[in-house]
């Protein structure tokens, strides 16, 4: 059984994230979307809120589980019996950072492979930070994030 972990901060989850999750769900028997609890960041949404948002956004994907973690990704993946880490890539700049992380993860646990999935072209410019910036100044984020959180994102900036 191929179990993949798709980690990220998902703050907020974007349609680009959902696209990578959907495509991963077609490739692997089980996909665990793992929301990172990073105490060094000041998130827009709590870890619990991000988990709930992703559960709603991914509820039609039967082989997708939503969870959270802190600490080393390789330790989390090992605990979940995952043998693959899935990372979405938008641009060459993403690849440089993600390659370093993949190589370190491989050193920490040689049993786990990292698979990169290129984003769909319609989401290649999209990031959580861009969504937050646009929403902060009242711009339109329709079609950038799951509908279930559009209004909530705007509320966070009022």
Phi and psi in radians as a Rosetta constraint file:
Dihedral C 1 N 2 CA 2 C 2 CIRCULARHARMONIC -1.667 0.35
Dihedral N 2 CA 2 C 2 N 3 CIRCULARHARMONIC 1.965 0.35
Dihedral C 2 N 3 CA 3 C 3 CIRCULARHARMONIC -1.927 0.35
Dihedral N 3 CA 3 C 3 N 4 CIRCULARHARMONIC 2.207 0.35
Dihedral C 3 N 4 CA 4 C 4 CIRCULARHARMONIC -2.009 0.35
Dihedral N 4 CA 4 C 4 N 5 CIRCULARHARMONIC 2.513 0.35
Dihedral C 4 N 5 CA 5 C 5 CIRCULARHARMONIC -1.895 0.35
Dihedral N 5 CA 5 C 5 N 6 CIRCULARHARMONIC 2.264 0.35
Dihedral C 5 N 6 CA 6 C 6 CIRCULARHARMONIC -1.998 0.35
Dihedral N 6 CA 6 C 6 N 7 CIRCULARHARMONIC 1.634 0.35
Dihedral C 6 N 7 CA 7 C 7 CIRCULARHARMONIC -1.556 0.35
Dihedral N 7 CA 7 C 7 N 8 CIRCULARHARMONIC 2.771 0.35
Dihedral C 7 N 8 CA 8 C 8 CIRCULARHARMONIC 2.990 0.35
Dihedral N 8 CA 8 C 8 N 9 CIRCULARHARMONIC 2.994 0.35
Dihedral C 8 N 9 CA 9 C 9 CIRCULARHARMONIC -1.494 0.35
Dihedral N 9 CA 9 C 9 N 10 CIRCULARHARMONIC -0.533 0.35
Dihedral C 9 N 10 CA 10 C 10 CIRCULARHARMONIC 0.875 0.35
Dihedral N 10 CA 10 C 10 N 11 CIRCULARHARMONIC 0.850 0.35
Dihedral C 10 N 11 CA 11 C 11 CIRCULARHARMONIC -2.155 0.35
Dihedral N 11 CA 11 C 11 N 12 CIRCULARHARMONIC 1.472 0.35
Dihedral C 11 N 12 CA 12 C 12 CIRCULARHARMONIC -1.572 0.35
Dihedral N 12 CA 12 C 12 N 13 CIRCULARHARMONIC 2.918 0.35
Dihedral C 12 N 13 CA 13 C 13 CIRCULARHARMONIC -1.118 0.35
Dihedral N 13 CA 13 C 13 N 14 CIRCULARHARMONIC 2.396 0.35
Dihedral C 13 N 14 CA 14 C 14 CIRCULARHARMONIC -1.981 0.35
Dihedral N 14 CA 14 C 14 N 15 CIRCULARHARMONIC 2.961 0.35
Dihedral C 14 N 15 CA 15 C 15 CIRCULARHARMONIC -1.160 0.35
Dihedral N 15 CA 15 C 15 N 16 CIRCULARHARMONIC -0.404 0.35
Dihedral C 15 N 16 CA 16 C 16 CIRCULARHARMONIC -1.149 0.35
Dihedral N 16 CA 16 C 16 N 17 CIRCULARHARMONIC -0.737 0.35
Dihedral C 16 N 17 CA 17 C 17 CIRCULARHARMONIC -1.067 0.35
Dihedral N 17 CA 17 C 17 N 18 CIRCULARHARMONIC -0.818 0.35
Dihedral C 17 N 18 CA 18 C 18 CIRCULARHARMONIC -1.078 0.35
Dihedral N 18 CA 18 C 18 N 19 CIRCULARHARMONIC -0.681 0.35
Dihedral C 18 N 19 CA 19 C 19 CIRCULARHARMONIC -1.043 0.35
Dihedral N 19 CA 19 C 19 N 20 CIRCULARHARMONIC -0.816 0.35
Dihedral C 19 N 20 CA 20 C 20 CIRCULARHARMONIC -1.110 0.35
Dihedral N 20 CA 20 C 20 N 21 CIRCULARHARMONIC -0.711 0.35
Dihedral C 20 N 21 CA 21 C 21 CIRCULARHARMONIC -1.111 0.35
Dihedral N 21 CA 21 C 21 N 22 CIRCULARHARMONIC -0.821 0.35
Dihedral C 21 N 22 CA 22 C 22 CIRCULARHARMONIC -1.032 0.35
Dihedral N 22 CA 22 C 22 N 23 CIRCULARHARMONIC -0.782 0.35
Dihedral C 22 N 23 CA 23 C 23 CIRCULARHARMONIC -1.198 0.35
Dihedral N 23 CA 23 C 23 N 24 CIRCULARHARMONIC -0.627 0.35
Dihedral C 23 N 24 CA 24 C 24 CIRCULARHARMONIC -1.126 0.35
Dihedral N 24 CA 24 C 24 N 25 CIRCULARHARMONIC -0.666 0.35
Dihedral C 24 N 25 CA 25 C 25 CIRCULARHARMONIC -1.115 0.35
Dihedral N 25 CA 25 C 25 N 26 CIRCULARHARMONIC -0.416 0.35
Dihedral C 25 N 26 CA 26 C 26 CIRCULARHARMONIC -1.408 0.35
Dihedral N 26 CA 26 C 26 N 27 CIRCULARHARMONIC -0.362 0.35
Dihedral C 26 N 27 CA 27 C 27 CIRCULARHARMONIC -1.678 0.35
Dihedral N 27 CA 27 C 27 N 28 CIRCULARHARMONIC -0.465 0.35
Dihedral C 27 N 28 CA 28 C 28 CIRCULARHARMONIC -2.146 0.35
Dihedral N 28 CA 28 C 28 N 29 CIRCULARHARMONIC 2.698 0.35
Dihedral C 28 N 29 CA 29 C 29 CIRCULARHARMONIC -1.126 0.35
Dihedral N 29 CA 29 C 29 N 30 CIRCULARHARMONIC -0.688 0.35
Dihedral C 29 N 30 CA 30 C 30 CIRCULARHARMONIC -2.474 0.35
Dihedral N 30 CA 30 C 30 N 31 CIRCULARHARMONIC 2.439 0.35
Dihedral C 30 N 31 CA 31 C 31 CIRCULARHARMONIC -2.165 0.35
Dihedral N 31 CA 31 C 31 N 32 CIRCULARHARMONIC 2.169 0.35
Dihedral C 31 N 32 CA 32 C 32 CIRCULARHARMONIC -1.837 0.35
Dihedral N 32 CA 32 C 32 N 33 CIRCULARHARMONIC 1.966 0.35
Dihedral C 32 N 33 CA 33 C 33 CIRCULARHARMONIC -1.484 0.35
Dihedral N 33 CA 33 C 33 N 34 CIRCULARHARMONIC 2.011 0.35
Dihedral C 33 N 34 CA 34 C 34 CIRCULARHARMONIC -1.925 0.35
Dihedral N 34 CA 34 C 34 N 35 CIRCULARHARMONIC 1.936 0.35
Dihedral C 34 N 35 CA 35 C 35 CIRCULARHARMONIC -1.434 0.35
Dihedral N 35 CA 35 C 35 N 36 CIRCULARHARMONIC 2.120 0.35
Dihedral C 35 N 36 CA 36 C 36 CIRCULARHARMONIC -1.365 0.35
Dihedral N 36 CA 36 C 36 N 37 CIRCULARHARMONIC 2.258 0.35
Dihedral C 36 N 37 CA 37 C 37 CIRCULARHARMONIC -1.657 0.35
Dihedral N 37 CA 37 C 37 N 38 CIRCULARHARMONIC 1.737 0.35
Dihedral C 37 N 38 CA 38 C 38 CIRCULARHARMONIC -1.868 0.35
Dihedral N 38 CA 38 C 38 N 39 CIRCULARHARMONIC 1.795 0.35
Dihedral C 38 N 39 CA 39 C 39 CIRCULARHARMONIC -1.164 0.35
Dihedral N 39 CA 39 C 39 N 40 CIRCULARHARMONIC -0.185 0.35
Dihedral C 39 N 40 CA 40 C 40 CIRCULARHARMONIC -1.435 0.35
Dihedral N 40 CA 40 C 40 N 41 CIRCULARHARMONIC -0.182 0.35
Dihedral C 40 N 41 CA 41 C 41 CIRCULARHARMONIC -1.907 0.35
Dihedral N 41 CA 41 C 41 N 42 CIRCULARHARMONIC 2.669 0.35
Dihedral C 41 N 42 CA 42 C 42 CIRCULARHARMONIC -1.791 0.35
Dihedral N 42 CA 42 C 42 N 43 CIRCULARHARMONIC 1.643 0.35
Dihedral C 42 N 43 CA 43 C 43 CIRCULARHARMONIC -1.317 0.35
Dihedral N 43 CA 43 C 43 N 44 CIRCULARHARMONIC 2.742 0.35
Dihedral C 43 N 44 CA 44 C 44 CIRCULARHARMONIC -1.283 0.35
Dihedral N 44 CA 44 C 44 N 45 CIRCULARHARMONIC -0.679 0.35
Dihedral C 44 N 45 CA 45 C 45 CIRCULARHARMONIC -2.081 0.35
Dihedral N 45 CA 45 C 45 N 46 CIRCULARHARMONIC 2.546 0.35
Dihedral C 45 N 46 CA 46 C 46 CIRCULARHARMONIC -1.190 0.35
Dihedral N 46 CA 46 C 46 N 47 CIRCULARHARMONIC 2.865 0.35
Dihedral C 46 N 47 CA 47 C 47 CIRCULARHARMONIC -1.006 0.35
Dihedral N 47 CA 47 C 47 N 48 CIRCULARHARMONIC -0.766 0.35
Dihedral C 47 N 48 CA 48 C 48 CIRCULARHARMONIC -1.087 0.35
Dihedral N 48 CA 48 C 48 N 49 CIRCULARHARMONIC -0.707 0.35
Dihedral C 48 N 49 CA 49 C 49 CIRCULARHARMONIC -1.142 0.35
Dihedral N 49 CA 49 C 49 N 50 CIRCULARHARMONIC -0.741 0.35
Dihedral C 49 N 50 CA 50 C 50 CIRCULARHARMONIC -1.115 0.35
Dihedral N 50 CA 50 C 50 N 51 CIRCULARHARMONIC -0.685 0.35
Dihedral C 50 N 51 CA 51 C 51 CIRCULARHARMONIC -1.082 0.35
Dihedral N 51 CA 51 C 51 N 52 CIRCULARHARMONIC -0.808 0.35
Dihedral C 51 N 52 CA 52 C 52 CIRCULARHARMONIC -1.126 0.35
Dihedral N 52 CA 52 C 52 N 53 CIRCULARHARMONIC -0.716 0.35
Dihedral C 52 N 53 CA 53 C 53 CIRCULARHARMONIC -1.044 0.35
Dihedral N 53 CA 53 C 53 N 54 CIRCULARHARMONIC -0.818 0.35
Dihedral C 53 N 54 CA 54 C 54 CIRCULARHARMONIC -1.168 0.35
Dihedral N 54 CA 54 C 54 N 55 CIRCULARHARMONIC -0.624 0.35
Dihedral C 54 N 55 CA 55 C 55 CIRCULARHARMONIC -1.053 0.35
Dihedral N 55 CA 55 C 55 N 56 CIRCULARHARMONIC -0.748 0.35
Dihedral C 55 N 56 CA 56 C 56 CIRCULARHARMONIC -1.193 0.35
Dihedral N 56 CA 56 C 56 N 57 CIRCULARHARMONIC -0.762 0.35
Dihedral C 56 N 57 CA 57 C 57 CIRCULARHARMONIC -1.206 0.35
Dihedral N 57 CA 57 C 57 N 58 CIRCULARHARMONIC -0.448 0.35
Dihedral C 57 N 58 CA 58 C 58 CIRCULARHARMONIC -1.940 0.35
Dihedral N 58 CA 58 C 58 N 59 CIRCULARHARMONIC 0.241 0.35
Dihedral C 58 N 59 CA 59 C 59 CIRCULARHARMONIC -1.103 0.35
Dihedral N 59 CA 59 C 59 N 60 CIRCULARHARMONIC -0.349 0.35
Dihedral C 59 N 60 CA 60 C 60 CIRCULARHARMONIC -1.498 0.35
Dihedral N 60 CA 60 C 60 N 61 CIRCULARHARMONIC -0.151 0.35
Dihedral C 60 N 61 CA 61 C 61 CIRCULARHARMONIC -1.629 0.35
Dihedral N 61 CA 61 C 61 N 62 CIRCULARHARMONIC 1.762 0.35
Dihedral C 61 N 62 CA 62 C 62 CIRCULARHARMONIC -1.189 0.35
Dihedral N 62 CA 62 C 62 N 63 CIRCULARHARMONIC -0.415 0.35
Dihedral C 62 N 63 CA 63 C 63 CIRCULARHARMONIC -1.785 0.35
Dihedral N 63 CA 63 C 63 N 64 CIRCULARHARMONIC 0.387 0.35
Dihedral C 63 N 64 CA 64 C 64 CIRCULARHARMONIC -1.989 0.35
Dihedral N 64 CA 64 C 64 N 65 CIRCULARHARMONIC 2.241 0.35
Dihedral C 64 N 65 CA 65 C 65 CIRCULARHARMONIC -1.984 0.35
Dihedral N 65 CA 65 C 65 N 66 CIRCULARHARMONIC 2.492 0.35
Dihedral C 65 N 66 CA 66 C 66 CIRCULARHARMONIC -1.942 0.35
Dihedral N 66 CA 66 C 66 N 67 CIRCULARHARMONIC 2.305 0.35
Dihedral C 66 N 67 CA 67 C 67 CIRCULARHARMONIC -2.569 0.35
Dihedral N 67 CA 67 C 67 N 68 CIRCULARHARMONIC 3.120 0.35
Dihedral C 67 N 68 CA 68 C 68 CIRCULARHARMONIC -2.354 0.35
Dihedral N 68 CA 68 C 68 N 69 CIRCULARHARMONIC 2.811 0.35
Dihedral C 68 N 69 CA 69 C 69 CIRCULARHARMONIC -2.738 0.35
Dihedral N 69 CA 69 C 69 N 70 CIRCULARHARMONIC 2.861 0.35
Dihedral C 69 N 70 CA 70 C 70 CIRCULARHARMONIC -2.428 0.35
Dihedral N 70 CA 70 C 70 N 71 CIRCULARHARMONIC 2.815 0.35
Dihedral C 70 N 71 CA 71 C 71 CIRCULARHARMONIC 1.647 0.35
Dihedral N 71 CA 71 C 71 N 72 CIRCULARHARMONIC -2.737 0.35
Dihedral C 71 N 72 CA 72 C 72 CIRCULARHARMONIC -1.320 0.35
Dihedral N 72 CA 72 C 72 N 73 CIRCULARHARMONIC 2.277 0.35
Dihedral C 72 N 73 CA 73 C 73 CIRCULARHARMONIC -1.044 0.35
Dihedral N 73 CA 73 C 73 N 74 CIRCULARHARMONIC -0.701 0.35
Dihedral C 73 N 74 CA 74 C 74 CIRCULARHARMONIC -1.115 0.35
Dihedral N 74 CA 74 C 74 N 75 CIRCULARHARMONIC -0.623 0.35
Dihedral C 74 N 75 CA 75 C 75 CIRCULARHARMONIC -1.204 0.35
Dihedral N 75 CA 75 C 75 N 76 CIRCULARHARMONIC -0.730 0.35
Dihedral C 75 N 76 CA 76 C 76 CIRCULARHARMONIC -1.062 0.35
Dihedral N 76 CA 76 C 76 N 77 CIRCULARHARMONIC -0.856 0.35
Dihedral C 76 N 77 CA 77 C 77 CIRCULARHARMONIC -1.049 0.35
Dihedral N 77 CA 77 C 77 N 78 CIRCULARHARMONIC -0.755 0.35
Dihedral C 77 N 78 CA 78 C 78 CIRCULARHARMONIC -1.051 0.35
Dihedral N 78 CA 78 C 78 N 79 CIRCULARHARMONIC -0.752 0.35
Dihedral C 78 N 79 CA 79 C 79 CIRCULARHARMONIC -1.102 0.35
Dihedral N 79 CA 79 C 79 N 80 CIRCULARHARMONIC -0.491 0.35
Dihedral C 79 N 80 CA 80 C 80 CIRCULARHARMONIC -1.623 0.35
Dihedral N 80 CA 80 C 80 N 81 CIRCULARHARMONIC 0.041 0.35
Dihedral C 80 N 81 CA 81 C 81 CIRCULARHARMONIC 1.052 0.35
Dihedral N 81 CA 81 C 81 N 82 CIRCULARHARMONIC 0.534 0.35
Dihedral C 81 N 82 CA 82 C 82 CIRCULARHARMONIC -1.466 0.35
Dihedral N 82 CA 82 C 82 N 83 CIRCULARHARMONIC 2.519 0.35
Dihedral C 82 N 83 CA 83 C 83 CIRCULARHARMONIC -2.054 0.35
Dihedral N 83 CA 83 C 83 N 84 CIRCULARHARMONIC 0.086 0.35
Dihedral C 83 N 84 CA 84 C 84 CIRCULARHARMONIC -2.468 0.35
Dihedral N 84 CA 84 C 84 N 85 CIRCULARHARMONIC 2.456 0.35
Dihedral C 84 N 85 CA 85 C 85 CIRCULARHARMONIC -1.964 0.35
Dihedral N 85 CA 85 C 85 N 86 CIRCULARHARMONIC 2.234 0.35
Dihedral C 85 N 86 CA 86 C 86 CIRCULARHARMONIC -1.841 0.35
Dihedral N 86 CA 86 C 86 N 87 CIRCULARHARMONIC 2.238 0.35
Dihedral C 86 N 87 CA 87 C 87 CIRCULARHARMONIC -2.217 0.35
Dihedral N 87 CA 87 C 87 N 88 CIRCULARHARMONIC 2.331 0.35
Dihedral C 87 N 88 CA 88 C 88 CIRCULARHARMONIC -1.502 0.35
Dihedral N 88 CA 88 C 88 N 89 CIRCULARHARMONIC 2.484 0.35
Dihedral C 88 N 89 CA 89 C 89 CIRCULARHARMONIC -2.147 0.35
Dihedral N 89 CA 89 C 89 N 90 CIRCULARHARMONIC 2.352 0.35
Dihedral C 89 N 90 CA 90 C 90 CIRCULARHARMONIC -1.792 0.35
Dihedral N 90 CA 90 C 90 N 91 CIRCULARHARMONIC -0.682 0.35
Dihedral C 90 N 91 CA 91 C 91 CIRCULARHARMONIC -2.625 0.35
Dihedral N 91 CA 91 C 91 N 92 CIRCULARHARMONIC 3.027 0.35
Dihedral C 91 N 92 CA 92 C 92 CIRCULARHARMONIC -1.020 0.35
Dihedral N 92 CA 92 C 92 N 93 CIRCULARHARMONIC -0.642 0.35
Dihedral C 92 N 93 CA 93 C 93 CIRCULARHARMONIC -1.068 0.35
Dihedral N 93 CA 93 C 93 N 94 CIRCULARHARMONIC -0.639 0.35
Dihedral C 93 N 94 CA 94 C 94 CIRCULARHARMONIC -1.116 0.35
Dihedral N 94 CA 94 C 94 N 95 CIRCULARHARMONIC -0.721 0.35
Dihedral C 94 N 95 CA 95 C 95 CIRCULARHARMONIC -1.066 0.35
Dihedral N 95 CA 95 C 95 N 96 CIRCULARHARMONIC -0.729 0.35
Dihedral C 95 N 96 CA 96 C 96 CIRCULARHARMONIC -1.007 0.35
Dihedral N 96 CA 96 C 96 N 97 CIRCULARHARMONIC -0.841 0.35
Dihedral C 96 N 97 CA 97 C 97 CIRCULARHARMONIC -1.175 0.35
Dihedral N 97 CA 97 C 97 N 98 CIRCULARHARMONIC -0.823 0.35
Dihedral C 97 N 98 CA 98 C 98 CIRCULARHARMONIC -1.167 0.35
Dihedral N 98 CA 98 C 98 N 99 CIRCULARHARMONIC -0.545 0.35
Dihedral C 98 N 99 CA 99 C 99 CIRCULARHARMONIC -1.113 0.35
Dihedral N 99 CA 99 C 99 N 100 CIRCULARHARMONIC -0.779 0.35
Dihedral C 99 N 100 CA 100 C 100 CIRCULARHARMONIC -1.026 0.35
Dihedral N 100 CA 100 C 100 N 101 CIRCULARHARMONIC -0.786 0.35
Dihedral C 100 N 101 CA 101 C 101 CIRCULARHARMONIC -1.127 0.35
Dihedral N 101 CA 101 C 101 N 102 CIRCULARHARMONIC -0.734 0.35
Dihedral C 101 N 102 CA 102 C 102 CIRCULARHARMONIC -1.090 0.35
Dihedral N 102 CA 102 C 102 N 103 CIRCULARHARMONIC -0.724 0.35
Dihedral C 102 N 103 CA 103 C 103 CIRCULARHARMONIC -1.171 0.35
Dihedral N 103 CA 103 C 103 N 104 CIRCULARHARMONIC -0.688 0.35
Dihedral C 103 N 104 CA 104 C 104 CIRCULARHARMONIC -1.165 0.35
Dihedral N 104 CA 104 C 104 N 105 CIRCULARHARMONIC -0.738 0.35
Dihedral C 104 N 105 CA 105 C 105 CIRCULARHARMONIC -1.075 0.35
Dihedral N 105 CA 105 C 105 N 106 CIRCULARHARMONIC -0.676 0.35
Dihedral C 105 N 106 CA 106 C 106 CIRCULARHARMONIC -1.124 0.35
Dihedral N 106 CA 106 C 106 N 107 CIRCULARHARMONIC -0.665 0.35
Dihedral C 106 N 107 CA 107 C 107 CIRCULARHARMONIC -1.155 0.35
Dihedral N 107 CA 107 C 107 N 108 CIRCULARHARMONIC -0.732 0.35
Dihedral C 107 N 108 CA 108 C 108 CIRCULARHARMONIC -1.221 0.35
Dihedral N 108 CA 108 C 108 N 109 CIRCULARHARMONIC -0.601 0.35
Dihedral C 108 N 109 CA 109 C 109 CIRCULARHARMONIC -2.616 0.35
Dihedral N 109 CA 109 C 109 N 110 CIRCULARHARMONIC 1.678 0.35
Dihedral C 109 N 110 CA 110 C 110 CIRCULARHARMONIC -1.128 0.35
Dihedral N 110 CA 110 C 110 N 111 CIRCULARHARMONIC -0.216 0.35
Dihedral C 110 N 111 CA 111 C 111 CIRCULARHARMONIC -1.396 0.35
Dihedral N 111 CA 111 C 111 N 112 CIRCULARHARMONIC -0.248 0.35
Dihedral C 111 N 112 CA 112 C 112 CIRCULARHARMONIC -1.817 0.35
Dihedral N 112 CA 112 C 112 N 113 CIRCULARHARMONIC 2.225 0.35
Dihedral C 112 N 113 CA 113 C 113 CIRCULARHARMONIC -1.706 0.35
Dihedral N 113 CA 113 C 113 N 114 CIRCULARHARMONIC 2.585 0.35
Dihedral C 113 N 114 CA 114 C 114 CIRCULARHARMONIC -1.838 0.35
Dihedral N 114 CA 114 C 114 N 115 CIRCULARHARMONIC 2.300 0.35
Dihedral C 114 N 115 CA 115 C 115 CIRCULARHARMONIC -2.040 0.35
Dihedral N 115 CA 115 C 115 N 116 CIRCULARHARMONIC 2.246 0.35
Dihedral C 115 N 116 CA 116 C 116 CIRCULARHARMONIC -1.733 0.35
Dihedral N 116 CA 116 C 116 N 117 CIRCULARHARMONIC 2.325 0.35
Dihedral C 116 N 117 CA 117 C 117 CIRCULARHARMONIC -2.061 0.35
Dihedral N 117 CA 117 C 117 N 118 CIRCULARHARMONIC 2.162 0.35
Dihedral C 117 N 118 CA 118 C 118 CIRCULARHARMONIC -1.255 0.35
Dihedral N 118 CA 118 C 118 N 119 CIRCULARHARMONIC 2.416 0.35
Dihedral C 118 N 119 CA 119 C 119 CIRCULARHARMONIC -1.138 0.35
Dihedral N 119 CA 119 C 119 N 120 CIRCULARHARMONIC 2.689 0.35
Dihedral C 119 N 120 CA 120 C 120 CIRCULARHARMONIC -1.121 0.35
Dihedral N 120 CA 120 C 120 N 121 CIRCULARHARMONIC 2.524 0.35
Dihedral C 120 N 121 CA 121 C 121 CIRCULARHARMONIC -0.999 0.35
Dihedral N 121 CA 121 C 121 N 122 CIRCULARHARMONIC -0.552 0.35
Dihedral C 121 N 122 CA 122 C 122 CIRCULARHARMONIC -1.217 0.35
Dihedral N 122 CA 122 C 122 N 123 CIRCULARHARMONIC -0.212 0.35
Dihedral C 122 N 123 CA 123 C 123 CIRCULARHARMONIC -2.017 0.35
Dihedral N 123 CA 123 C 123 N 124 CIRCULARHARMONIC 0.173 0.35
Dihedral C 123 N 124 CA 124 C 124 CIRCULARHARMONIC -1.110 0.35
Dihedral N 124 CA 124 C 124 N 125 CIRCULARHARMONIC -0.395 0.35
Dihedral C 124 N 125 CA 125 C 125 CIRCULARHARMONIC -1.664 0.35
Dihedral N 125 CA 125 C 125 N 126 CIRCULARHARMONIC -0.135 0.35
Dihedral C 125 N 126 CA 126 C 126 CIRCULARHARMONIC -1.516 0.35
Dihedral N 126 CA 126 C 126 N 127 CIRCULARHARMONIC 2.333 0.35
Dihedral C 126 N 127 CA 127 C 127 CIRCULARHARMONIC -2.526 0.35
Dihedral N 127 CA 127 C 127 N 128 CIRCULARHARMONIC 2.812 0.35
Dihedral C 127 N 128 CA 128 C 128 CIRCULARHARMONIC -1.055 0.35
Dihedral N 128 CA 128 C 128 N 129 CIRCULARHARMONIC -0.681 0.35
Dihedral C 128 N 129 CA 129 C 129 CIRCULARHARMONIC -1.116 0.35
Dihedral N 129 CA 129 C 129 N 130 CIRCULARHARMONIC -0.698 0.35
Dihedral C 129 N 130 CA 130 C 130 CIRCULARHARMONIC -1.120 0.35
Dihedral N 130 CA 130 C 130 N 131 CIRCULARHARMONIC -0.758 0.35
Dihedral C 130 N 131 CA 131 C 131 CIRCULARHARMONIC -1.020 0.35
Dihedral N 131 CA 131 C 131 N 132 CIRCULARHARMONIC -0.805 0.35
Dihedral C 131 N 132 CA 132 C 132 CIRCULARHARMONIC -1.096 0.35
Dihedral N 132 CA 132 C 132 N 133 CIRCULARHARMONIC -0.734 0.35
Dihedral C 132 N 133 CA 133 C 133 CIRCULARHARMONIC -1.143 0.35
Dihedral N 133 CA 133 C 133 N 134 CIRCULARHARMONIC -0.781 0.35
Dihedral C 133 N 134 CA 134 C 134 CIRCULARHARMONIC -1.091 0.35
Dihedral N 134 CA 134 C 134 N 135 CIRCULARHARMONIC -0.801 0.35
Dihedral C 134 N 135 CA 135 C 135 CIRCULARHARMONIC -1.131 0.35
Dihedral N 135 CA 135 C 135 N 136 CIRCULARHARMONIC -0.675 0.35
Dihedral C 135 N 136 CA 136 C 136 CIRCULARHARMONIC -0.994 0.35
Dihedral N 136 CA 136 C 136 N 137 CIRCULARHARMONIC -0.634 0.35
Dihedral C 136 N 137 CA 137 C 137 CIRCULARHARMONIC -1.749 0.35
Dihedral N 137 CA 137 C 137 N 138 CIRCULARHARMONIC 0.265 0.35
Dihedral C 137 N 138 CA 138 C 138 CIRCULARHARMONIC 1.411 0.35
Dihedral N 138 CA 138 C 138 N 139 CIRCULARHARMONIC 0.208 0.35
Dihedral C 138 N 139 CA 139 C 139 CIRCULARHARMONIC -1.303 0.35
Dihedral N 139 CA 139 C 139 N 140 CIRCULARHARMONIC 2.910 0.35
Dihedral C 139 N 140 CA 140 C 140 CIRCULARHARMONIC -1.408 0.35
Dihedral N 140 CA 140 C 140 N 141 CIRCULARHARMONIC 2.172 0.35
Dihedral C 140 N 141 CA 141 C 141 CIRCULARHARMONIC -1.956 0.35
Dihedral N 141 CA 141 C 141 N 142 CIRCULARHARMONIC 0.185 0.35
Dihedral C 141 N 142 CA 142 C 142 CIRCULARHARMONIC -1.048 0.35
Dihedral N 142 CA 142 C 142 N 143 CIRCULARHARMONIC 2.316 0.35
Dihedral C 142 N 143 CA 143 C 143 CIRCULARHARMONIC 1.495 0.35
Dihedral N 143 CA 143 C 143 N 144 CIRCULARHARMONIC -0.105 0.35
Dihedral C 143 N 144 CA 144 C 144 CIRCULARHARMONIC -1.710 0.35
Dihedral N 144 CA 144 C 144 N 145 CIRCULARHARMONIC -0.476 0.35
Dihedral C 144 N 145 CA 145 C 145 CIRCULARHARMONIC -2.307 0.35
Dihedral N 145 CA 145 C 145 N 146 CIRCULARHARMONIC 2.804 0.35
Dihedral C 145 N 146 CA 146 C 146 CIRCULARHARMONIC -0.992 0.35
Dihedral N 146 CA 146 C 146 N 147 CIRCULARHARMONIC 2.411 0.35
Dihedral C 146 N 147 CA 147 C 147 CIRCULARHARMONIC -0.913 0.35
Dihedral N 147 CA 147 C 147 N 148 CIRCULARHARMONIC -0.586 0.35
Dihedral C 147 N 148 CA 148 C 148 CIRCULARHARMONIC -1.092 0.35
Dihedral N 148 CA 148 C 148 N 149 CIRCULARHARMONIC -0.279 0.35
Dihedral C 148 N 149 CA 149 C 149 CIRCULARHARMONIC -2.068 0.35
Dihedral N 149 CA 149 C 149 N 150 CIRCULARHARMONIC -0.008 0.35
Dihedral C 149 N 150 CA 150 C 150 CIRCULARHARMONIC -0.906 0.35
Dihedral N 150 CA 150 C 150 N 151 CIRCULARHARMONIC -0.992 0.35
Dihedral C 150 N 151 CA 151 C 151 CIRCULARHARMONIC -1.087 0.35
Dihedral N 151 CA 151 C 151 N 152 CIRCULARHARMONIC -0.674 0.35
Dihedral C 151 N 152 CA 152 C 152 CIRCULARHARMONIC -1.123 0.35
Dihedral N 152 CA 152 C 152 N 153 CIRCULARHARMONIC -0.638 0.35
Dihedral C 152 N 153 CA 153 C 153 CIRCULARHARMONIC -1.098 0.35
Dihedral N 153 CA 153 C 153 N 154 CIRCULARHARMONIC -0.807 0.35
Dihedral C 153 N 154 CA 154 C 154 CIRCULARHARMONIC -1.061 0.35
Dihedral N 154 CA 154 C 154 N 155 CIRCULARHARMONIC -0.712 0.35
Dihedral C 154 N 155 CA 155 C 155 CIRCULARHARMONIC -1.034 0.35
Dihedral N 155 CA 155 C 155 N 156 CIRCULARHARMONIC -0.613 0.35
Dihedral C 155 N 156 CA 156 C 156 CIRCULARHARMONIC -1.145 0.35
Dihedral N 156 CA 156 C 156 N 157 CIRCULARHARMONIC -0.361 0.35
Dihedral C 156 N 157 CA 157 C 157 CIRCULARHARMONIC -1.800 0.35
Dihedral N 157 CA 157 C 157 N 158 CIRCULARHARMONIC 0.001 0.35
